[in-house]
Amino acid sequence: MTDTKIFGLRELKKRETRQEISDQATRLFIERGFEETTIAEIAAAARVAKKTVTNYFPRKEDLAFDHHEQFVAALAEIVARRPPGESALAALRSAFMEAAGRQDPMLGFTRDGFGRMIVESPTLVARLRELLEQREEALARVLAAETGDRGLVPQVAAAQLAAPYRVLLGRIMELTLAGLDNARITELVTESAREAFDLMEPSFATYAVR
């Protein structure tokens, strides 16, 4: 067996182990609560050593938000990838509508008790706020780089441009906990998003046009 194939198998095994740990952790968090579940219990459920869990997930919260890097980078990447002639607002608007249509978990669409798990845990609510702040900071860095503005404007713009994503994430979770199905939530949130982005249009239609 070649070294490349051995390396590939090792990486596959690592990904599988990481996913199994995350899946077992999420199951236990939903069943018992985040604060009540221990790392030792997660390790036992995933059939790995406790140290293995902490090696893959240094923070317990990251077991619940196992795609946090992708979440933090999402808005910055949308703006960075927009085509010539498109504003940051237009890129974020179209991306939100597309993601809502496929009920993307990154917008807040959840199932099987995941949303309740978050809102019932003060630790996870606090961590989500941190991730939202980090996402705005990442967006601000892209806006600063593209506009050449090293002042406060990119930070203020990022906070405003990210606001529909942040507010509607909370709304999606509220509607989920209220028992609405994803199809109905999509209808309501899409309409709210349209109103929000329309309201922002006069201020940001010409900002950060590529």
C-alpha positions as CSV (number, residue, x, y, z in Angstrom):
1,M,0.0,0.0,0.0
2,T,1.4,3.4,-1.0
3,D,2.1,6.1,1.6
4,T,-0.5,8.3,-0.1
5,K,-3.2,5.7,0.3
6,I,-2.2,5.1,3.9
7,F,-2.3,8.8,4.6
8,G,-5.7,9.0,2.9
9,L,-7.1,6.1,5.0
10,R,-5.8,7.8,8.2
11,E,-7.5,11.1,7.3
12,L,-10.7,9.2,6.6
13,K,-10.5,7.5,9.9
14,K,-9.9,10.8,11.7
15,R,-13.0,12.3,10.0
16,E,-15.1,9.4,10.8
17,T,-14.0,9.5,14.5
18,R,-14.6,13.2,14.7
19,Q,-18.1,12.8,13.2
20,E,-19.0,9.9,15.5
21,I,-17.9,12.0,18.6
22,S,-19.9,14.9,17.4
23,D,-23.0,12.8,16.6
24,Q,-22.9,11.1,20.0
25,A,-22.4,14.4,21.8
26,T,-25.3,16.0,20.0
27,R,-27.6,13.0,20.9
28,L,-26.6,13.2,24.5
29,F,-27.0,17.0,24.7
30,I,-30.5,16.7,23.3
31,E,-31.5,13.9,25.6
32,R,-29.9,15.1,28.8
33,G,-29.0,18.8,28.3
34,F,-25.7,20.4,27.5
35,E,-24.6,21.3,31.0
36,E,-25.7,17.9,32.4
37,T,-23.7,15.8,29.9
38,T,-20.0,15.1,30.7
39,I,-17.1,14.6,28.4
40,A,-16.6,11.2,29.9
41,E,-20.1,10.2,28.9
42,I,-19.5,11.4,25.4
43,A,-16.3,9.5,25.2
44,A,-18.0,6.3,26.4
45,A,-20.8,6.7,23.9
46,A,-18.4,7.2,21.0
47,R,-16.1,4.4,22.3
48,V,-13.0,6.6,22.5
49,A,-10.8,7.9,25.2
50,K,-11.8,11.1,27.0
51,K,-8.5,12.6,25.7
52,T,-9.5,11.8,22.1
53,V,-12.7,13.9,22.6
54,T,-10.7,16.9,23.8
55,N,-8.1,16.5,21.1
56,Y,-10.8,16.9,18.5
57,F,-12.9,19.4,20.4
58,P,-10.9,21.5,22.9
59,R,-14.0,23.3,23.9
60,K,-17.1,21.4,25.0
61,E,-19.3,24.0,23.1
62,D,-17.6,23.0,19.9
63,L,-19.2,19.6,20.2
64,A,-22.5,21.3,19.6
65,F,-21.3,23.8,17.1
66,D,-19.0,21.4,15.2
67,H,-19.1,23.5,12.0
68,H,-18.3,26.8,13.8
69,E,-15.4,27.7,11.5
70,Q,-17.7,27.5,8.5
71,F,-20.4,29.5,10.3
72,V,-17.9,32.3,11.2
73,A,-16.5,32.5,7.6
74,A,-19.8,32.3,5.8
75,L,-20.7,36.0,5.2
76,A,-17.1,37.0,4.5
77,E,-16.9,34.3,1.9
78,I,-20.2,35.3,0.2
79,V,-18.9,38.8,-0.2
80,A,-15.5,37.8,-1.3
81,R,-16.9,35.5,-4.0
82,R,-19.4,38.0,-5.5
83,P,-19.1,38.7,-9.2
84,P,-18.0,42.0,-10.7
85,G,-20.6,44.8,-10.5
86,E,-22.4,43.3,-7.5
87,S,-22.6,45.0,-4.1
88,A,-22.0,43.3,-0.8
89,L,-25.7,43.8,0.1
90,A,-26.8,42.2,-3.2
91,A,-24.5,39.2,-2.6
92,L,-25.7,38.7,0.9
93,R,-29.3,39.1,-0.1
94,S,-29.3,36.5,-2.9
95,A,-27.3,34.1,-0.7
96,F,-29.8,34.3,2.1
97,M,-32.7,33.7,-0.2
98,E,-31.1,30.7,-1.7
99,A,-30.1,29.3,1.6
100,A,-33.6,29.8,3.0
101,G,-35.0,27.9,0.1
102,R,-32.9,24.9,0.9
103,Q,-33.5,25.4,4.7
104,D,-29.8,25.6,5.4
105,P,-28.9,24.8,9.1
106,M,-26.4,27.7,8.9
107,L,-29.4,30.1,8.9
108,G,-30.9,28.4,12.0
109,F,-33.0,25.6,10.5
110,T,-32.8,22.7,12.9
111,R,-34.5,19.5,13.7
112,D,-34.8,16.7,16.3
113,G,-34.6,19.1,19.3
114,F,-31.3,20.8,18.3
115,G,-32.7,24.3,18.6
116,R,-34.2,23.6,22.0
117,M,-30.9,22.2,23.1
118,I,-29.3,25.5,22.3
119,V,-31.8,27.9,23.8
120,E,-32.1,25.9,27.0
121,S,-28.3,26.1,27.6
122,P,-26.9,29.5,28.8
123,T,-23.4,28.2,27.8
124,L,-24.5,27.5,24.2
125,V,-26.5,30.8,23.9
126,A,-23.3,32.7,25.0
127,R,-21.2,30.7,22.5
128,L,-23.6,31.5,19.7
129,R,-23.3,35.2,20.5
130,E,-19.5,34.9,20.3
131,L,-19.7,33.2,16.9
132,L,-22.1,35.8,15.6
133,E,-19.6,38.5,16.7
134,Q,-16.8,36.7,15.1
135,R,-18.8,36.4,11.9
136,E,-19.3,40.1,11.7
137,E,-15.6,40.7,12.4
138,A,-14.7,38.4,9.5
139,L,-17.1,40.3,7.2
140,A,-15.6,43.6,8.4
141,R,-12.1,42.5,7.5
142,V,-13.2,41.6,3.9
143,L,-15.0,44.9,3.5
144,A,-12.0,46.8,4.8
145,A,-9.7,45.0,2.4
146,E,-11.9,45.6,-0.6
147,T,-12.8,49.2,0.1
148,G,-9.4,50.2,1.4
149,D,-11.1,51.8,4.4
150,R,-9.2,51.3,7.6
151,G,-11.6,53.3,9.7
152,L,-14.8,52.3,11.4
153,V,-17.0,52.3,8.4
154,P,-16.3,48.6,7.4
155,Q,-17.1,47.6,11.0
156,V,-20.4,49.5,11.1
157,A,-21.3,48.3,7.6
158,A,-20.6,44.7,8.6
159,A,-22.8,44.9,11.6
160,Q,-25.7,46.3,9.5
161,L,-25.2,43.9,6.6
162,A,-25.0,40.9,9.0
163,A,-28.1,42.0,10.9
164,P,-30.7,40.2,8.8
165,Y,-28.8,36.9,9.2
166,R,-28.5,37.4,13.0
167,V,-32.0,38.5,13.6
168,L,-33.6,35.9,11.4
169,L,-31.6,33.1,12.8
170,G,-33.2,33.9,16.1
171,R,-36.6,34.1,14.4
172,I,-36.2,30.7,12.7
173,M,-35.3,29.1,16.0
174,E,-38.3,30.8,17.7
175,L,-40.7,29.5,15.1
176,T,-39.1,26.0,15.2
177,L,-39.7,25.9,19.0
178,A,-43.2,27.1,18.4
179,G,-43.9,23.9,16.4
180,L,-44.0,25.3,12.8
181,D,-42.7,23.1,10.1
182,N,-39.8,24.2,7.9
183,A,-41.9,24.9,4.9
184,R,-44.0,27.5,6.8
185,I,-40.9,28.9,8.5
186,T,-39.3,29.4,5.1
187,E,-42.3,31.3,3.8
188,L,-42.4,33.6,6.9
189,V,-38.6,34.2,7.0
190,T,-38.3,34.8,3.3
191,E,-40.9,37.5,3.5
192,S,-39.2,39.1,6.5
193,A,-35.8,38.9,4.8
194,R,-37.2,40.6,1.7
195,E,-38.6,43.5,3.8
196,A,-35.3,43.8,5.7
197,F,-33.1,43.8,2.7
198,D,-35.4,46.3,0.9
199,L,-35.1,48.6,3.9
200,M,-31.3,48.5,3.6
201,E,-31.2,49.1,-0.1
202,P,-31.1,52.9,0.0
203,S,-28.1,53.0,2.3
204,F,-26.0,50.0,0.9
205,A,-26.9,49.6,-2.7
206,T,-23.7,51.3,-3.8
207,Y,-21.5,50.3,-1.0
208,A,-18.6,47.9,-1.7
209,V,-19.6,47.3,-5.3
210,R,-16.9,45.1,-6.9
